[in-house]
Amino acid sequence: MPFSVLKTFNRLKQLTTDDEIIADALSLSQGLLEVSADRKSVKRALPLPEDLKTDSQSIYAVGLGVAMGRSVHRQC
């Protein structure tokens, strides 16, 4: 994933938009991620397992809206 995509995430924008800082931080991932040679993108070091059952572990929610000034969802 190009850093340009990562830098669209608000949380990362609050921390930094400097490619070198992002590359340094991601390179500390202990084998989970690989930073490209040009230090402008990142990918998984190991692919997701093929037997991963994402459909049975996912939900799709629409139209939650807002009720009484609070968000309808709760953290688990």
PDB file of N, CA, C and O in Angstrom:
ATOM      1  N   MET A   1       0.847  -1.151   0.000  1.00  0.00           N
ATOM      2  CA  MET A   1       0.000   0.000   0.000  1.00  0.00           C
ATOM      3  C   MET A   1       0.909   1.234   0.000  1.00  0.00           C
ATOM      4  O   MET A   1       1.803   1.350   0.838  1.00  0.00           O
ATOM      5  N   PRO A   2       0.681   2.129  -0.918  1.00  0.00           N
ATOM      6  CA  PRO A   2       1.492   3.349  -0.969  1.00  0.00           C
ATOM      7  C   PRO A   2       1.270   4.215   0.270  1.00  0.00           C
ATOM      8  O   PRO A   2       0.158   4.286   0.793  1.00  0.00           O
ATOM      9  N   PHE A   3       2.314   4.862   0.727  1.00  0.00           N
ATOM     10  CA  PHE A   3       2.189   5.765   1.863  1.00  0.00           C
ATOM     11  C   PHE A   3       1.194   6.874   1.565  1.00  0.00           C
ATOM     12  O   PHE A   3       0.561   7.400   2.480  1.00  0.00           O
ATOM     13  N   SER A   4       1.048   7.236   0.298  1.00  0.00           N
ATOM     14  CA  SER A   4       0.086   8.296  -0.053  1.00  0.00           C
ATOM     15  C   SER A   4      -1.328   7.902   0.377  1.00  0.00           C
ATOM     16  O   SER A   4      -2.126   8.768   0.736  1.00  0.00           O
ATOM     17  N   VAL A   5      -1.643   6.616   0.347  1.00  0.00           N
ATOM     18  CA  VAL A   5      -2.955   6.143   0.807  1.00  0.00           C
ATOM     19  C   VAL A   5      -3.006   6.183   2.331  1.00  0.00           C
ATOM     20  O   VAL A   5      -3.989   6.649   2.907  1.00  0.00           O
ATOM     21  N   LEU A   6      -1.955   5.700   2.987  1.00  0.00           N
ATOM     22  CA  LEU A   6      -1.912   5.723   4.449  1.00  0.00           C
ATOM     23  C   LEU A   6      -2.068   7.135   4.988  1.00  0.00           C
ATOM     24  O   LEU A   6      -2.705   7.347   6.019  1.00  0.00           O
ATOM     25  N   LYS A   7      -1.484   8.099   4.285  1.00  0.00           N
ATOM     26  CA  LYS A   7      -1.523   9.483   4.759  1.00  0.00           C
ATOM     27  C   LYS A   7      -2.886  10.140   4.602  1.00  0.00           C
ATOM     28  O   LYS A   7      -3.057  11.292   5.000  1.00  0.00           O
ATOM     29  N   THR A   8      -3.860   9.436   4.032  1.00  0.00           N
ATOM     30  CA  THR A   8      -5.231   9.962   3.989  1.00  0.00           C
ATOM     31  C   THR A   8      -5.985   9.635   5.271  1.00  0.00           C
ATOM     32  O   THR A   8      -7.067  10.175   5.501  1.00  0.00           O
ATOM     33  N   PHE A   9      -5.428   8.747   6.123  1.00  0.00           N
ATOM     34  CA  PHE A   9      -6.074   8.387   7.383  1.00  0.00           C
ATOM     35  C   PHE A   9      -5.866   9.513   8.390  1.00  0.00           C
ATOM     36  O   PHE A   9      -4.738   9.945   8.629  1.00  0.00           O
ATOM     37  N   ASN A  10      -6.950   9.976   8.970  1.00  0.00           N
ATOM     38  CA  ASN A  10      -6.886  11.118   9.888  1.00  0.00           C
ATOM     39  C   ASN A  10      -5.929  10.892  11.045  1.00  0.00           C
ATOM     40  O   ASN A  10      -5.190  11.803  11.418  1.00  0.00           O
ATOM     41  N   ARG A  11      -5.927   9.693  11.622  1.00  0.00           N
ATOM     42  CA  ARG A  11      -5.055   9.429  12.773  1.00  0.00           C
ATOM     43  C   ARG A  11      -3.590   9.606  12.395  1.00  0.00           C
ATOM     44  O   ARG A  11      -2.818  10.203  13.146  1.00  0.00           O
ATOM     45  N   LEU A  12      -3.208   9.086  11.229  1.00  0.00           N
ATOM     46  CA  LEU A  12      -1.820   9.223  10.799  1.00  0.00           C
ATOM     47  C   LEU A  12      -1.502  10.682  10.479  1.00  0.00           C
ATOM     48  O   LEU A  12      -0.411  11.164  10.783  1.00  0.00           O
ATOM     49  N   LYS A  13      -2.451  11.380   9.870  1.00  0.00           N
ATOM     50  CA  LYS A  13      -2.234  12.801   9.570  1.00  0.00           C
ATOM     51  C   LYS A  13      -1.943  13.599  10.829  1.00  0.00           C
ATOM     52  O   LYS A  13      -1.152  14.541  10.799  1.00  0.00           O
ATOM     53  N   GLN A  14      -2.576  13.230  11.933  1.00  0.00           N
ATOM     54  CA  GLN A  14      -2.339  13.917  13.206  1.00  0.00           C
ATOM     55  C   GLN A  14      -0.932  13.641  13.733  1.00  0.00           C
ATOM     56  O   GLN A  14      -0.329  14.492  14.387  1.00  0.00           O
ATOM     57  N   LEU A  15      -0.416  12.450  13.445  1.00  0.00           N
ATOM     58  CA  LEU A  15       0.911  12.077  13.941  1.00  0.00           C
ATOM     59  C   LEU A  15       2.026  12.596  13.050  1.00  0.00           C
ATOM     60  O   LEU A  15       2.954  13.246  13.533  1.00  0.00           O
ATOM     61  N   THR A  16       1.945  12.315  11.746  1.00  0.00           N
ATOM     62  CA  THR A  16       2.976  12.750  10.805  1.00  0.00           C
ATOM     63  C   THR A  16       2.513  12.514   9.374  1.00  0.00           C
ATOM     64  O   THR A  16       1.644  11.681   9.115  1.00  0.00           O
ATOM     65  N   THR A  17       3.102  13.255   8.458  1.00  0.00           N
ATOM     66  CA  THR A  17       2.917  12.995   7.029  1.00  0.00           C
ATOM     67  C   THR A  17       4.279  12.804   6.362  1.00  0.00           C
ATOM     68  O   THR A  17       4.377  12.771   5.135  1.00  0.00           O
ATOM     69  N   ASP A  18       5.322  12.678   7.171  1.00  0.00           N
ATOM     70  CA  ASP A  18       6.687  12.518   6.684  1.00  0.00           C
ATOM     71  C   ASP A  18       6.948  11.056   6.315  1.00  0.00           C
ATOM     72  O   ASP A  18       6.878  10.177   7.174  1.00  0.00           O
ATOM     73  N   ASP A  19       7.247  10.795   5.038  1.00  0.00           N
ATOM     74  CA  ASP A  19       7.469   9.427   4.565  1.00  0.00           C
ATOM     75  C   ASP A  19       8.589   8.716   5.318  1.00  0.00           C
ATOM     76  O   ASP A  19       8.491   7.515   5.572  1.00  0.00           O
ATOM     77  N   GLU A  20       9.634   9.426   5.672  1.00  0.00           N
ATOM     78  CA  GLU A  20      10.761   8.801   6.379  1.00  0.00           C
ATOM     79  C   GLU A  20      10.355   8.324   7.765  1.00  0.00           C
ATOM     80  O   GLU A  20      10.748   7.236   8.187  1.00  0.00           O
ATOM     81  N   ILE A  21       9.583   9.118   8.464  1.00  0.00           N
ATOM     82  CA  ILE A  21       9.112   8.725   9.798  1.00  0.00           C
ATOM     83  C   ILE A  21       8.182   7.527   9.694  1.00  0.00           C
ATOM     84  O   ILE A  21       8.271   6.597  10.496  1.00  0.00           O
ATOM     85  N   ILE A  22       7.286   7.547   8.707  1.00  0.00           N
ATOM     86  CA  ILE A  22       6.366   6.422   8.498  1.00  0.00           C
ATOM     87  C   ILE A  22       7.159   5.158   8.176  1.00  0.00           C
ATOM     88  O   ILE A  22       6.894   4.103   8.752  1.00  0.00           O
ATOM     89  N   ALA A  23       8.117   5.247   7.273  1.00  0.00           N
ATOM     90  CA  ALA A  23       8.936   4.088   6.897  1.00  0.00           C
ATOM     91  C   ALA A  23       9.706   3.546   8.097  1.00  0.00           C
ATOM     92  O   ALA A  23       9.768   2.333   8.298  1.00  0.00           O
ATOM     93  N   ASP A  24      10.291   4.432   8.890  1.00  0.00           N
ATOM     94  CA  ASP A  24      11.032   3.997  10.074  1.00  0.00           C
ATOM     95  C   ASP A  24      10.123   3.265  11.055  1.00  0.00           C
ATOM     96  O   ASP A  24      10.494   2.219  11.587  1.00  0.00           O
ATOM     97  N   ALA A  25       8.940   3.813  11.295  1.00  0.00           N
ATOM     98  CA  ALA A  25       8.007   3.199  12.242  1.00  0.00           C
ATOM     99  C   ALA A  25       7.528   1.841  11.741  1.00  0.00           C
ATOM    100  O   ALA A  25       7.478   0.880  12.509  1.00  0.00           O
ATOM    101  N   LEU A  26       7.177   1.754  10.462  1.00  0.00           N
ATOM    102  CA  LEU A  26       6.675   0.493   9.922  1.00  0.00           C
ATOM    103  C   LEU A  26       7.768  -0.566   9.834  1.00  0.00           C
ATOM    104  O   LEU A  26       7.476  -1.760   9.905  1.00  0.00           O
ATOM    105  N   SER A  27       8.998  -0.154   9.683  1.00  0.00           N
ATOM    106  CA  SER A  27      10.090  -1.124   9.594  1.00  0.00           C
ATOM    107  C   SER A  27      10.355  -1.797  10.942  1.00  0.00           C
ATOM    108  O   SER A  27      11.067  -2.799  10.999  1.00  0.00           O
ATOM    109  N   LEU A  28       9.802  -1.267  12.009  1.00  0.00           N
ATOM    110  CA  LEU A  28       9.937  -1.864  13.342  1.00  0.00           C
ATOM    111  C   LEU A  28       8.871  -2.927  13.617  1.00  0.00           C
ATOM    112  O   LEU A  28       8.741  -3.378  14.755  1.00  0.00           O
ATOM    113  N   SER A  29       8.122  -3.330  12.619  1.00  0.00           N
ATOM    114  CA  SER A  29       6.970  -4.210  12.806  1.00  0.00           C
ATOM    115  C   SER A  29       7.312  -5.652  13.154  1.00  0.00           C
ATOM    116  O   SER A  29       6.400  -6.457  13.339  1.00  0.00           O
ATOM    117  N   GLN A  30       8.585  -6.007  13.251  1.00  0.00           N
ATOM    118  CA  GLN A  30       9.001  -7.349  13.667  1.00  0.00           C
ATOM    119  C   GLN A  30       8.459  -8.451  12.757  1.00  0.00           C
ATOM    120  O   GLN A  30       7.879  -9.425  13.237  1.00  0.00           O
ATOM    121  N   GLY A  31       8.646  -8.299  11.455  1.00  0.00           N
ATOM    122  CA  GLY A  31       8.277  -9.347  10.516  1.00  0.00           C
ATOM    123  C   GLY A  31       6.840  -9.353  10.043  1.00  0.00           C
ATOM    124  O   GLY A  31       6.454 -10.231   9.272  1.00  0.00           O
ATOM    125  N   LEU A  32       6.037  -8.396  10.482  1.00  0.00           N
ATOM    126  CA  LEU A  32       4.645  -8.343  10.034  1.00  0.00           C
ATOM    127  C   LEU A  32       4.491  -7.604   8.717  1.00  0.00           C
ATOM    128  O   LEU A  32       3.655  -7.958   7.885  1.00  0.00           O
ATOM    129  N   LEU A  33       5.311  -6.568   8.537  1.00  0.00           N
ATOM    130  CA  LEU A  33       5.210  -5.726   7.351  1.00  0.00           C
ATOM    131  C   LEU A  33       6.570  -5.593   6.686  1.00  0.00           C
ATOM    132  O   LEU A  33       7.610  -5.733   7.329  1.00  0.00           O
ATOM    133  N   GLU A  34       6.541  -5.319   5.388  1.00  0.00           N
ATOM    134  CA  GLU A  34       7.767  -5.052   4.630  1.00  0.00           C
ATOM    135  C   GLU A  34       7.653  -3.685   3.973  1.00  0.00           C
ATOM    136  O   GLU A  34       6.709  -3.416   3.231  1.00  0.00           O
ATOM    137  N   VAL A  35       8.614  -2.835   4.251  1.00  0.00           N
ATOM    138  CA  VAL A  35       8.678  -1.522   3.617  1.00  0.00           C
ATOM    139  C   VAL A  35       9.459  -1.687   2.319  1.00  0.00           C
ATOM    140  O   VAL A  35      10.496  -2.349   2.296  1.00  0.00           O
ATOM    141  N   SER A  36       8.965  -1.091   1.243  1.00  0.00           N
ATOM    142  CA  SER A  36       9.617  -1.216  -0.065  1.00  0.00           C
ATOM    143  C   SER A  36      11.012  -0.594  -0.054  1.00  0.00           C
ATOM    144  O   SER A  36      11.335   0.211   0.820  1.00  0.00           O
ATOM    145  N   ALA A  37      11.823  -0.970  -1.020  1.00  0.00           N
ATOM    146  CA  ALA A  37      13.190  -0.464  -1.124  1.00  0.00           C
ATOM    147  C   ALA A  37      13.224   1.057  -1.289  1.00  0.00           C
ATOM    148  O   ALA A  37      14.129   1.718  -0.779  1.00  0.00           O
ATOM    149  N   ASP A  38      12.243   1.608  -1.998  1.00  0.00           N
ATOM    150  CA  ASP A  38      12.206   3.066  -2.172  1.00  0.00           C
ATOM    151  C   ASP A  38      11.572   3.787  -0.971  1.00  0.00           C
ATOM    152  O   ASP A  38      11.497   5.016  -0.946  1.00  0.00           O
ATOM    153  N   ARG A  39      11.115   3.002   0.031  1.00  0.00           N
ATOM    154  CA  ARG A  39      10.534   3.521   1.277  1.00  0.00           C
ATOM    155  C   ARG A  39       9.313   4.402   1.027  1.00  0.00           C
ATOM    156  O   ARG A  39       9.122   5.425   1.685  1.00  0.00           O
ATOM    157  N   LYS A  40       8.488   3.984   0.058  1.00  0.00           N
ATOM    158  CA  LYS A  40       7.281   4.744  -0.268  1.00  0.00           C
ATOM    159  C   LYS A  40       6.012   3.895  -0.202  1.00  0.00           C
ATOM    160  O   LYS A  40       4.917   4.390  -0.469  1.00  0.00           O
ATOM    161  N   SER A  41       6.163   2.593   0.161  1.00  0.00           N
ATOM    162  CA  SER A  41       4.988   1.729   0.286  1.00  0.00           C
ATOM    163  C   SER A  41       5.290   0.598   1.262  1.00  0.00           C
ATOM    164  O   SER A  41       6.441   0.365   1.634  1.00  0.00           O
ATOM    165  N   VAL A  42       4.237  -0.096   1.665  1.00  0.00           N
ATOM    166  CA  VAL A  42       4.356  -1.180   2.635  1.00  0.00           C
ATOM    167  C   VAL A  42       3.427  -2.314   2.202  1.00  0.00           C
ATOM    168  O   VAL A  42       2.394  -2.082   1.574  1.00  0.00           O
ATOM    169  N   LYS A  43       3.813  -3.550   2.552  1.00  0.00           N
ATOM    170  CA  LYS A  43       2.948  -4.696   2.289  1.00  0.00           C
ATOM    171  C   LYS A  43       3.114  -5.694   3.426  1.00  0.00           C
ATOM    172  O   LYS A  43       4.051  -5.597   4.219  1.00  0.00           O
ATOM    173  N   ARG A  44       2.197  -6.652   3.497  1.00  0.00           N
ATOM    174  CA  ARG A  44       2.294  -7.715   4.493  1.00  0.00           C
ATOM    175  C   ARG A  44       3.528  -8.551   4.211  1.00  0.00           C
ATOM    176  O   ARG A  44       3.860  -8.794   3.051  1.00  0.00           O
ATOM    177  N   ALA A  45       4.204  -8.990   5.243  1.00  0.00           N
ATOM    178  CA  ALA A  45       5.351  -9.880   5.069  1.00  0.00           C
ATOM    179  C   ALA A  45       4.868 -11.282   4.713  1.00  0.00           C
ATOM    180  O   ALA A  45       5.500 -11.979   3.920  1.00  0.00           O
ATOM    181  N   LEU A  46       3.760 -11.690   5.294  1.00  0.00           N
ATOM    182  CA  LEU A  46       3.160 -12.991   5.004  1.00  0.00           C
ATOM    183  C   LEU A  46       1.733 -12.767   4.520  1.00  0.00           C
ATOM    184  O   LEU A  46       1.021 -11.930   5.075  1.00  0.00           O
ATOM    185  N   PRO A  47       1.300 -13.501   3.491  1.00  0.00           N
ATOM    186  CA  PRO A  47      -0.075 -13.326   3.016  1.00  0.00           C
ATOM    187  C   PRO A  47      -1.080 -13.828   4.046  1.00  0.00           C
ATOM    188  O   PRO A  47      -0.747 -14.628   4.920  1.00  0.00           O
ATOM    189  N   LEU A  48      -2.315 -13.343   3.928  1.00  0.00           N
ATOM    190  CA  LEU A  48      -3.374 -13.857   4.788  1.00  0.00           C
ATOM    191  C   LEU A  48      -3.591 -15.333   4.482  1.00  0.00           C
ATOM    192  O   LEU A  48      -3.452 -15.748   3.332  1.00  0.00           O
ATOM    193  N   PRO A  49      -3.928 -16.130   5.492  1.00  0.00           N
ATOM    194  CA  PRO A  49      -4.184 -17.544   5.228  1.00  0.00           C
ATOM    195  C   PRO A  49      -5.382 -17.717   4.293  1.00  0.00           C
ATOM    196  O   PRO A  49      -6.368 -16.988   4.394  1.00  0.00           O
ATOM    197  N   GLU A  50      -5.286 -18.683   3.391  1.00  0.00           N
ATOM    198  CA  GLU A  50      -6.381 -18.907   2.441  1.00  0.00           C
ATOM    199  C   GLU A  50      -7.637 -19.429   3.118  1.00  0.00           C
ATOM    200  O   GLU A  50      -8.737 -19.227   2.606  1.00  0.00           O
ATOM    201  N   ASP A  51      -7.497 -20.095   4.258  1.00  0.00           N
ATOM    202  CA  ASP A  51      -8.657 -20.655   4.943  1.00  0.00           C
ATOM    203  C   ASP A  51      -9.313 -19.662   5.901  1.00  0.00           C
ATOM    204  O   ASP A  51     -10.184 -20.044   6.683  1.00  0.00           O
ATOM    205  N   LEU A  52      -8.909 -18.403   5.849  1.00  0.00           N
ATOM    206  CA  LEU A  52      -9.501 -17.381   6.697  1.00  0.00           C
ATOM    207  C   LEU A  52     -10.961 -17.182   6.302  1.00  0.00           C
ATOM    208  O   LEU A  52     -11.257 -16.917   5.137  1.00  0.00           O
ATOM    209  N   LYS A  53     -11.865 -17.307   7.254  1.00  0.00           N
ATOM    210  CA  LYS A  53     -13.302 -17.225   6.971  1.00  0.00           C
ATOM    211  C   LYS A  53     -13.813 -15.827   7.321  1.00  0.00           C
ATOM    212  O   LYS A  53     -14.492 -15.633   8.329  1.00  0.00           O
ATOM    213  N   THR A  54     -13.481 -14.875   6.483  1.00  0.00           N
ATOM    214  CA  THR A  54     -13.845 -13.489   6.772  1.00  0.00           C
ATOM    215  C   THR A  54     -15.355 -13.261   6.706  1.00  0.00           C
ATOM    216  O   THR A  54     -15.870 -12.428   7.451  1.00  0.00           O
ATOM    217  N   ASP A  55     -16.082 -13.975   5.839  1.00  0.00           N
ATOM    218  CA  ASP A  55     -17.527 -13.773   5.743  1.00  0.00           C
ATOM    219  C   ASP A  55     -18.233 -14.112   7.044  1.00  0.00           C
ATOM    220  O   ASP A  55     -19.161 -13.408   7.444  1.00  0.00           O
ATOM    221  N   SER A  56     -17.808 -15.180   7.710  1.00  0.00           N
ATOM    222  CA  SER A  56     -18.460 -15.579   8.952  1.00  0.00           C
ATOM    223  C   SER A  56     -18.025 -14.730  10.134  1.00  0.00           C
ATOM    224  O   SER A  56     -18.610 -14.829  11.212  1.00  0.00           O
ATOM    225  N   GLN A  57     -17.001 -13.892   9.950  1.00  0.00           N
ATOM    226  CA  GLN A  57     -16.502 -13.055  11.035  1.00  0.00           C
ATOM    227  C   GLN A  57     -16.733 -11.574  10.755  1.00  0.00           C
ATOM    228  O   GLN A  57     -16.119 -10.725  11.401  1.00  0.00           O
ATOM    229  N   SER A  58     -17.602 -11.251   9.806  1.00  0.00           N
ATOM    230  CA  SER A  58     -17.841  -9.867   9.412  1.00  0.00           C
ATOM    231  C   SER A  58     -19.315  -9.526   9.521  1.00  0.00           C
ATOM    232  O   SER A  58     -20.177 -10.402   9.449  1.00  0.00           O
ATOM    233  N   ILE A  59     -19.593  -8.235   9.696  1.00  0.00           N
ATOM    234  CA  ILE A  59     -20.967  -7.760   9.670  1.00  0.00           C
ATOM    235  C   ILE A  59     -21.059  -6.611   8.681  1.00  0.00           C
ATOM    236  O   ILE A  59     -20.057  -5.972   8.356  1.00  0.00           O
ATOM    237  N   TYR A  60     -22.260  -6.357   8.209  1.00  0.00           N
ATOM    238  CA  TYR A  60     -22.514  -5.234   7.322  1.00  0.00           C
ATOM    239  C   TYR A  60     -23.660  -4.450   7.937  1.00  0.00           C
ATOM    240  O   TYR A  60     -24.764  -4.975   8.082  1.00  0.00           O
ATOM    241  N   ALA A  61     -23.413  -3.210   8.298  1.00  0.00           N
ATOM    242  CA  ALA A  61     -24.427  -2.399   8.953  1.00  0.00           C
ATOM    243  C   ALA A  61     -24.622  -1.104   8.179  1.00  0.00           C
ATOM    244  O   ALA A  61     -23.656  -0.455   7.777  1.00  0.00           O
ATOM    245  N   VAL A  62     -25.890  -0.734   7.975  1.00  0.00           N
ATOM    246  CA  VAL A  62     -26.211   0.519   7.294  1.00  0.00           C
ATOM    247  C   VAL A  62     -27.288   1.256   8.086  1.00  0.00           C
ATOM    248  O   VAL A  62     -28.038   0.656   8.856  1.00  0.00           O
ATOM    249  N   GLY A  63     -27.345   2.544   7.880  1.00  0.00           N
ATOM    250  CA  GLY A  63     -28.426   3.344   8.448  1.00  0.00           C
ATOM    251  C   GLY A  63     -28.467   3.373   9.962  1.00  0.00           C
ATOM    252  O   GLY A  63     -29.554   3.395  10.538  1.00  0.00           O
ATOM    253  N   LEU A  64     -27.318   3.373  10.630  1.00  0.00           N
ATOM    254  CA  LEU A  64     -27.330   3.403  12.083  1.00  0.00           C
ATOM    255  C   LEU A  64     -27.818   4.732  12.617  1.00  0.00           C
ATOM    256  O   LEU A  64     -28.541   4.775  13.612  1.00  0.00           O
ATOM    257  N   GLY A  65     -27.434   5.807  11.971  1.00  0.00           N
ATOM    258  CA  GLY A  65     -27.921   7.122  12.358  1.00  0.00           C
ATOM    259  C   GLY A  65     -27.465   7.550  13.739  1.00  0.00           C
ATOM    260  O   GLY A  65     -26.543   6.976  14.319  1.00  0.00           O
ATOM    261  N   VAL A  66     -28.133   8.574  14.252  1.00  0.00           N
ATOM    262  CA  VAL A  66     -27.822   9.120  15.564  1.00  0.00           C
ATOM    263  C   VAL A  66     -29.120   9.208  16.357  1.00  0.00           C
ATOM    264  O   VAL A  66     -30.137   9.666  15.836  1.00  0.00           O
ATOM    265  N   ALA A  67     -29.090   8.772  17.612  1.00  0.00           N
ATOM    266  CA  ALA A  67     -30.281   8.821  18.463  1.00  0.00           C
ATOM    267  C   ALA A  67     -29.978   9.657  19.701  1.00  0.00           C
ATOM    268  O   ALA A  67     -28.980   9.413  20.379  1.00  0.00           O
ATOM    269  N   MET A  68     -30.813  10.626  20.004  1.00  0.00           N
ATOM    270  CA  MET A  68     -30.684  11.479  21.183  1.00  0.00           C
ATOM    271  C   MET A  68     -29.287  12.069  21.336  1.00  0.00           C
ATOM    272  O   MET A  68     -28.759  12.137  22.446  1.00  0.00           O
ATOM    273  N   GLY A  69     -28.692  12.491  20.236  1.00  0.00           N
ATOM    274  CA  GLY A  69     -27.404  13.150  20.296  1.00  0.00           C
ATOM    275  C   GLY A  69     -26.228  12.223  20.511  1.00  0.00           C
ATOM    276  O   GLY A  69     -25.093  12.688  20.614  1.00  0.00           O
ATOM    277  N   ARG A  70     -26.467  10.919  20.583  1.00  0.00           N
ATOM    278  CA  ARG A  70     -25.383   9.952  20.747  1.00  0.00           C
ATOM    279  C   ARG A  70     -25.416   8.966  19.602  1.00  0.00           C
ATOM    280  O   ARG A  70     -26.465   8.700  19.016  1.00  0.00           O
ATOM    281  N   SER A  71     -24.280   8.441  19.303  1.00  0.00           N
ATOM    282  CA  SER A  71     -24.190   7.420  18.275  1.00  0.00           C
ATOM    283  C   SER A  71     -24.905   6.163  18.762  1.00  0.00           C
ATOM    284  O   SER A  71     -24.846   5.844  19.949  1.00  0.00           O
ATOM    285  N   VAL A  72     -25.574   5.452  17.869  1.00  0.00           N
ATOM    286  CA  VAL A  72     -26.352   4.281  18.228  1.00  0.00           C
ATOM    287  C   VAL A  72     -25.469   3.089  18.561  1.00  0.00           C
ATOM    288  O   VAL A  72     -25.882   2.227  19.337  1.00  0.00           O
ATOM    289  N   HIS A  73     -24.276   3.012  18.003  1.00  0.00           N
ATOM    290  CA  HIS A  73     -23.418   1.838  18.230  1.00  0.00           C
ATOM    291  C   HIS A  73     -22.694   1.932  19.579  1.00  0.00           C
ATOM    292  O   HIS A  73     -22.489   3.015  20.126  1.00  0.00           O
ATOM    293  N   ARG A  74     -22.323   0.771  20.084  1.00  0.00           N
ATOM    294  CA  ARG A  74     -21.558   0.702  21.323  1.00  0.00           C
ATOM    295  C   ARG A  74     -20.280  -0.068  21.079  1.00  0.00           C
ATOM    296  O   ARG A  74     -20.231  -0.953  20.226  1.00  0.00           O
ATOM    297  N   GLN A  75     -19.250   0.269  21.828  1.00  0.00           N
ATOM    298  CA  GLN A  75     -18.011  -0.498  21.732  1.00  0.00           C
ATOM    299  C   GLN A  75     -18.182  -1.777  22.527  1.00  0.00           C
ATOM    300  O   GLN A  75     -18.807  -1.792  23.587  1.00  0.00           O
ATOM    301  N   CYS A  76     -17.614  -2.847  21.996  1.00  0.00           N
ATOM    302  CA  CYS A  76     -17.697  -4.135  22.687  1.00  0.00           C
ATOM    303  C   CYS A  76     -16.509  -4.312  23.590  1.00  0.00           C
ATOM    304  O   CYS A  76     -16.391  -5.337  24.263  1.00  0.00           O
TER     305      CYS A  76
END
